[in-house]
Amino acid sequence: MAGSSEPGSSPEEEIQISFTNHTFIVPKKEINMVPDMGKWKRSQPIENLTLLLNTLDRWIDETPPVDQPSRFGNKAYRTWYNKLEKEAENLVSTVIPNELSSAVPETAVYLKESVGNPTRIDYGTGHEAAFAAFLCCLCKIGVLKMDDQLAIVFCVFDRYLQVMRKLQKTYRMEPAGSQGVWGLDDFQFLPFIWGSSQLIDHPTLSPGQFVDEKVVNEHHEEYMFLECIRFINEMKTGSFAEHSNQLWNISAVHAWSKVNQGLIQMYKAECLEKFPVIQHFKFGSLLAINAVGS
């Protein structure tokens, strides 16, 4: 605008001229469920991140489980992981522009850390946190923008969850650091936080309804929290109250806002402040461990 302004015109006059023929509308919510993300303007990095995750998904298809005596921890996972370890920097290079290429090695570490442990063939909330750190690094170097924040969760992180669930099922991965029935979930935590925030002030779905399998089956494609519950129902047998006692207790909370607040506090206590989880987290220049100044 500044480059096209006439001599002597003020910024206020320029704005008025620009909007003379503009039709104003009252802003309203448009992103009410996951399928609405198609309306959201996605940046090229968002598209490239989705393609990166699609590649990881394709490699699972190309690396079928092997026959082995042990039921859990299929060793074909290590073959899959070795492919990622070799190609991680090349994959991350498709997301980070050339002028920021020096950030690729540091950022790629978090991608490799986010898919499970090849020695133990397990996966848990520490690996999930590594993917959040991977996305955080992309934000810190300016590849992902504030405008991308909804797409980061409901496109990129949702696609990441799909790939991780496929890994867990295909290679029968063990839960890392699982607390059994007393834990929130064997593998994930963050989608329960973001998923509960998505349901705050929902006109019809209350927390008490997520234990109703019929409700979950009808709405799981629209809501991240319910997709988490659907996966639990698929993977576990028996009474929900017995195999997922923490979630069963959470279903008694009357409002999604209270559920969300409680889950954030629980994540801090059970994940971020637990040595068995954080001992594996890696720090660099983008995510440093410098002490906070007084």
KOLGUDREN-875558 format. One record per residue (C-alpha): residue in three letters; chain; x, z negated, y. Coordinates in steps of 0.5 Angstrom, whole numbers. Each point is the difference from the previous one (the first is absolute). Example, Ala and Ser with C-alpha at 12.3 -4.5 7.8 and 13.67 -1.06 7.14 Angstrom:
2
+-----+-------+-------+-------+-------+
: res : chain :     x :     z :     y :
+-----+-------+-------+-------+-------+
: Ala :     A :    25 :   -16 :    -9 :
: Ser :     A :     2 :     2 :     7 :
+-----+-------+-------+-------+-------+
***
This chain:
294
+-----+-------+-------+-------+-------+
: res : chain :     x :     z :     y :
+-----+-------+-------+-------+-------+
: Met :     A :     0 :     0 :     0 :
: Ala :     A :     6 :    -2 :     5 :
: Gly :     A :     3 :     7 :    -1 :
: Ser :     A :    -7 :     4 :     2 :
: Ser :     A :    -2 :    -5 :     6 :
: Glu :     A :    -1 :     3 :     7 :
: Pro :     A :     5 :    -2 :     6 :
: Gly :     A :    -3 :    -6 :     3 :
: Ser :     A :    -5 :    -2 :    -6 :
: Ser :     A :     0 :    -7 :    -2 :
: Pro :     A :     0 :    -2 :    -8 :
: Glu :     A :    -8 :    -2 :     1 :
: Glu :     A :    -2 :     6 :     3 :
: Glu :     A :     4 :     4 :    -6 :
: Ile :     A :    -4 :    -5 :    -5 :
: Gln :     A :    -7 :     2 :     3 :
: Ile :     A :     2 :     7 :     0 :
: Ser :     A :     2 :     0 :    -7 :
: Phe :     A :    -7 :    -3 :    -2 :
: Thr :     A :    -4 :     4 :     4 :
: Asn :     A :    -3 :     4 :    -6 :
: His :     A :     1 :    -5 :    -5 :
: Thr :     A :    -6 :    -3 :    -4 :
: Phe :     A :     1 :    -7 :    -1 :
: Ile :     A :    -3 :    -4 :    -6 :
: Val :     A :    -1 :    -7 :    -2 :
: Pro :     A :     5 :    -2 :    -5 :
: Lys :     A :    -2 :    -2 :    -7 :
: Lys :     A :     3 :    -2 :    -7 :
: Glu :     A :     1 :     6 :    -4 :
: Ile :     A :     5 :    -2 :    -5 :
: Asn :     A :    -5 :    -5 :    -4 :
: Met :     A :     3 :     2 :    -7 :
: Val :     A :     6 :     3 :    -4 :
: Pro :     A :    -3 :     7 :     0 :
: Asp :     A :    -1 :     0 :     7 :
: Met :     A :     7 :     0 :     1 :
: Gly :     A :     0 :     8 :     0 :
: Lys :     A :    -3 :    -1 :     7 :
: Trp :     A :     7 :    -3 :     2 :
: Lys :     A :     5 :     4 :     3 :
: Arg :     A :     6 :    -1 :    -5 :
: Ser :     A :     7 :     1 :     3 :
: Gln :     A :     5 :     5 :    -4 :
: Pro :     A :     4 :    -6 :    -3 :
: Ile :     A :    -7 :    -3 :    -3 :
: Glu :     A :    -1 :     7 :    -4 :
: Asn :     A :     8 :     0 :    -2 :
: Leu :     A :    -1 :    -8 :    -2 :
: Thr :     A :    -6 :     3 :    -5 :
: Leu :     A :     4 :     5 :    -2 :
: Leu :     A :     6 :    -4 :    -2 :
: Leu :     A :    -5 :    -5 :    -4 :
: Asn :     A :    -3 :     6 :    -3 :
: Thr :     A :     7 :     2 :    -3 :
: Leu :     A :     0 :    -7 :    -3 :
: Asp :     A :    -6 :     1 :    -3 :
: Arg :     A :     2 :     7 :    -3 :
: Trp :     A :     6 :    -3 :    -3 :
: Ile :     A :    -4 :    -5 :    -4 :
: Asp :     A :    -4 :     6 :    -3 :
: Glu :     A :     7 :     3 :    -2 :
: Thr :     A :     2 :    -7 :    -3 :
: Pro :     A :    -4 :    -2 :    -5 :
: Pro :     A :     0 :    -6 :    -4 :
: Val :     A :     5 :    -1 :    -6 :
: Asp :     A :    -2 :    -3 :    -7 :
: Gln :     A :     3 :    -6 :     0 :
: Pro :     A :    -1 :    -7 :    -4 :
: Ser :     A :    -2 :    -4 :     6 :
: Arg :     A :    -7 :     1 :     3 :
: Phe :     A :     2 :    -2 :     7 :
: Gly :     A :     6 :     3 :     5 :
: Asn :     A :     0 :     7 :    -3 :
: Lys :     A :     8 :     2 :     1 :
: Ala :     A :    -3 :     7 :     3 :
: Tyr :     A :    -1 :    -4 :     6 :
: Arg :     A :     8 :     0 :     1 :
: Thr :     A :     1 :     8 :    -1 :
: Trp :     A :    -6 :     0 :     6 :
: Tyr :     A :     4 :    -5 :     4 :
: Asn :     A :     7 :     4 :    -1 :
: Lys :     A :    -3 :     6 :     3 :
: Leu :     A :    -3 :    -4 :     6 :
: Glu :     A :     7 :    -3 :     1 :
: Lys :     A :     3 :     7 :     0 :
: Glu :     A :    -5 :     3 :     5 :
: Ala :     A :    -2 :    -6 :     4 :
: Glu :     A :     4 :     2 :     6 :
: Asn :     A :    -2 :     7 :     0 :
: Leu :     A :    -7 :    -2 :    -1 :
: Val :     A :     1 :    -4 :     6 :
: Ser :     A :     3 :     5 :     4 :
: Thr :     A :    -6 :     4 :     0 :
: Val :     A :    -4 :    -5 :     4 :
: Ile :     A :     6 :    -2 :     5 :
: Pro :     A :     2 :     6 :     5 :
: Asn :     A :     7 :     2 :     0 :
: Glu :     A :     2 :    -3 :     7 :
: Leu :     A :    -1 :    -7 :    -4 :
: Ser :     A :     3 :     2 :    -7 :
: Ser :     A :     5 :    -6 :     1 :
: Ala :     A :    -6 :    -5 :    -2 :
: Val :     A :    -2 :     4 :    -6 :
: Pro :     A :     5 :    -4 :    -5 :
: Glu :     A :    -2 :    -7 :     3 :
: Thr :     A :    -8 :     2 :     0 :
: Ala :     A :     1 :     3 :    -7 :
: Val :     A :     2 :    -7 :    -3 :
: Tyr :     A :    -7 :    -3 :     1 :
: Leu :     A :    -3 :     6 :    -3 :
: Lys :     A :     4 :    -1 :    -7 :
: Glu :     A :    -2 :    -7 :     1 :
: Ser :     A :    -7 :     1 :     0 :
: Val :     A :    -2 :     3 :    -7 :
: Gly :     A :     2 :    -6 :    -4 :
: Asn :     A :     7 :    -2 :    -4 :
: Pro :     A :     3 :     5 :    -5 :
: Thr :     A :     3 :    -6 :    -4 :
: Arg :     A :    -6 :    -4 :    -1 :
: Ile :     A :    -5 :     5 :     1 :
: Asp :     A :    -4 :    -4 :     4 :
: Tyr :     A :    -4 :     0 :     7 :
: Gly :     A :    -2 :    -5 :     4 :
: Thr :     A :    -2 :    -2 :     8 :
: Gly :     A :     8 :     0 :     1 :
: His :     A :     0 :     8 :    -1 :
: Glu :     A :    -7 :     1 :     4 :
: Ala :     A :     4 :    -4 :     6 :
: Ala :     A :     5 :     5 :    -1 :
: Phe :     A :    -4 :     6 :     1 :
: Ala :     A :    -3 :    -4 :     6 :
: Ala :     A :     7 :     0 :     3 :
: Phe :     A :     1 :     7 :    -2 :
: Leu :     A :    -6 :     2 :     5 :
: Cys :     A :     3 :    -5 :     5 :
: Cys :     A :     6 :     3 :     0 :
: Leu :     A :    -3 :     7 :     2 :
: Cys :     A :    -4 :    -4 :     5 :
: Lys :     A :     6 :    -3 :     3 :
: Ile :     A :     4 :     7 :     1 :
: Gly :     A :    -6 :     3 :     3 :
: Val :     A :    -2 :     5 :    -6 :
: Leu :     A :    -6 :    -4 :    -1 :
: Lys :     A :    -4 :    -1 :     7 :
: Met :     A :    -6 :    -5 :     2 :
: Asp :     A :    -5 :     6 :    -1 :
: Asp :     A :     2 :     0 :    -7 :
: Gln :     A :    -2 :    -7 :    -2 :
: Leu :     A :    -7 :     1 :    -3 :
: Ala :     A :     3 :     6 :    -4 :
: Ile :     A :     6 :    -4 :    -2 :
: Val :     A :    -4 :    -5 :    -4 :
: Phe :     A :    -6 :     4 :    -2 :
: Cys :     A :     4 :     6 :    -2 :
: Val :     A :     7 :    -1 :    -1 :
: Phe :     A :    -1 :    -7 :    -3 :
: Asp :     A :    -6 :     2 :    -4 :
: Arg :     A :     4 :     5 :    -3 :
: Tyr :     A :     6 :    -4 :    -2 :
: Leu :     A :    -5 :    -5 :    -3 :
: Gln :     A :    -3 :     6 :    -4 :
: Val :     A :     7 :     2 :    -3 :
: Met :     A :     2 :    -7 :    -1 :
: Arg :     A :    -6 :    -1 :    -4 :
: Lys :     A :     1 :     6 :    -4 :
: Leu :     A :     8 :    -3 :    -1 :
: Gln :     A :    -3 :    -7 :    -3 :
: Lys :     A :    -5 :     4 :    -4 :
: Thr :     A :     4 :     5 :    -3 :
: Tyr :     A :     7 :    -4 :    -1 :
: Arg :     A :    -4 :    -7 :    -2 :
: Met :     A :     4 :    -3 :     5 :
: Glu :     A :     0 :    -8 :     0 :
: Pro :     A :    -2 :    -4 :     6 :
: Ala :     A :     6 :    -2 :     4 :
: Gly :     A :    -1 :    -8 :     2 :
: Ser :     A :    -7 :     0 :    -2 :
: Gln :     A :    -4 :    -7 :     0 :
: Gly :     A :    -5 :     3 :    -5 :
: Val :     A :    -7 :    -2 :     1 :
: Trp :     A :     2 :    -5 :     6 :
: Gly :     A :     3 :     6 :     4 :
: Leu :     A :    -4 :     5 :     4 :
: Asp :     A :     2 :     6 :    -4 :
: Asp :     A :     6 :     2 :    -5 :
: Phe :     A :     3 :     5 :     5 :
: Gln :     A :    -3 :     1 :     7 :
: Phe :     A :    -2 :    -4 :     6 :
: Leu :     A :     0 :     4 :     6 :
: Pro :     A :    -6 :     4 :    -1 :
: Phe :     A :    -4 :    -6 :    -1 :
: Ile :     A :     2 :    -2 :     7 :
: Trp :     A :    -1 :     7 :     3 :
: Gly :     A :    -6 :     1 :    -4 :
: Ser :     A :    -4 :    -6 :     2 :
: Ser :     A :     2 :     2 :     7 :
: Gln :     A :    -4 :     6 :    -1 :
: Leu :     A :    -6 :    -3 :    -2 :
: Ile :     A :     0 :    -5 :     6 :
: Asp :     A :    -7 :     0 :     3 :
: His :     A :    -3 :     5 :    -6 :
: Pro :     A :    -7 :     0 :     1 :
: Thr :     A :    -2 :    -1 :    -7 :
: Leu :     A :     6 :    -1 :    -5 :
: Ser :     A :     2 :    -8 :     0 :
: Pro :     A :     6 :    -3 :    -3 :
: Gly :     A :    -5 :    -2 :    -6 :
: Gln :     A :    -1 :     7 :    -2 :
: Phe :     A :     7 :     2 :    -2 :
: Val :     A :    -1 :    -4 :    -7 :
: Asp :     A :    -6 :     5 :    -1 :
: Glu :     A :     2 :     6 :    -4 :
: Lys :     A :    -5 :     4 :     2 :
: Val :     A :     1 :    -1 :     7 :
: Val :     A :     8 :     1 :    -1 :
: Asn :     A :    -2 :     7 :    -4 :
: Glu :     A :    -4 :     2 :     5 :
: His :     A :     5 :    -1 :     6 :
: His :     A :     7 :     0 :    -2 :
: Glu :     A :     2 :     6 :     2 :
: Glu :     A :    -2 :    -2 :     7 :
: Tyr :     A :     3 :    -7 :     1 :
: Met :     A :     7 :    -2 :    -2 :
: Phe :     A :    -2 :    -7 :    -2 :
: Leu :     A :    -5 :     3 :    -5 :
: Glu :     A :     5 :     5 :    -3 :
: Cys :     A :     4 :    -6 :    -1 :
: Ile :     A :    -5 :    -4 :    -4 :
: Arg :     A :    -2 :     7 :    -4 :
: Phe :     A :     7 :     0 :    -2 :
: Ile :     A :     0 :    -7 :    -3 :
: Asn :     A :    -7 :     1 :    -3 :
: Glu :     A :     3 :     6 :    -4 :
: Met :     A :     7 :    -3 :    -2 :
: Lys :     A :    -3 :    -7 :    -2 :
: Thr :     A :    -5 :    -2 :    -5 :
: Gly :     A :    -5 :    -6 :     0 :
: Ser :     A :    -3 :    -4 :     5 :
: Phe :     A :     2 :     1 :     8 :
: Ala :     A :     0 :    -7 :     1 :
: Glu :     A :     5 :    -1 :    -6 :
: His :     A :     5 :     5 :     1 :
: Ser :     A :     0 :     0 :     8 :
: Asn :     A :    -2 :    -7 :     2 :
: Gln :     A :     3 :     1 :     7 :
: Leu :     A :    -4 :     6 :     2 :
: Trp :     A :    -6 :    -4 :    -3 :
: Asn :     A :     1 :    -6 :     4 :
: Ile :     A :     1 :     5 :     6 :
: Ser :     A :    -7 :     3 :    -1 :
: Ala :     A :    -3 :    -6 :     2 :
: Val :     A :     2 :     1 :     7 :
: His :     A :    -5 :     2 :     5 :
: Ala :     A :     3 :     4 :     4 :
: Trp :     A :     5 :     6 :     0 :
: Ser :     A :     4 :    -3 :     6 :
: Lys :     A :     1 :    -6 :    -4 :
: Val :     A :     2 :     3 :    -6 :
: Asn :     A :     5 :     4 :     4 :
: Gln :     A :     3 :    -6 :     4 :
: Gly :     A :     1 :    -4 :    -7 :
: Leu :     A :     3 :     6 :    -3 :
: Ile :     A :     5 :     1 :     6 :
: Gln :     A :     2 :    -8 :    -1 :
: Met :     A :     0 :     1 :    -8 :
: Tyr :     A :     5 :     6 :     1 :
: Lys :     A :     5 :    -4 :     4 :
: Ala :     A :     0 :    -6 :    -4 :
: Glu :     A :     0 :     4 :    -7 :
: Cys :     A :     4 :     6 :     2 :
: Leu :     A :     4 :     0 :     6 :
: Glu :     A :     2 :    -8 :    -1 :
: Lys :     A :     2 :     1 :    -7 :
: Phe :     A :     7 :     0 :    -2 :
: Pro :     A :    -1 :     4 :    -7 :
: Val :     A :    -4 :     6 :     4 :
: Ile :     A :     5 :     0 :     7 :
: Gln :     A :     6 :    -1 :    -4 :
: His :     A :     0 :     7 :    -2 :
: Phe :     A :    -2 :     3 :     7 :
: Lys :     A :     6 :     4 :     3 :
: Phe :     A :     2 :    -1 :     8 :
: Gly :     A :     3 :     6 :     4 :
: Ser :     A :     1 :     2 :     7 :
: Leu :     A :    -8 :     2 :     1 :
: Leu :     A :    -2 :    -7 :    -4 :
: Ala :     A :     5 :    -5 :     2 :
: Ile :     A :     0 :    -7 :    -2 :
: Asn :     A :     3 :    -3 :     7 :
: Ala :     A :    -2 :    -7 :     1 :
: Val :     A :    -6 :     0 :     6 :
: Gly :     A :     4 :    -3 :     6 :
: Ser :     A :    -3 :    -6 :     3 :
+-----+-------+-------+-------+-------+
***
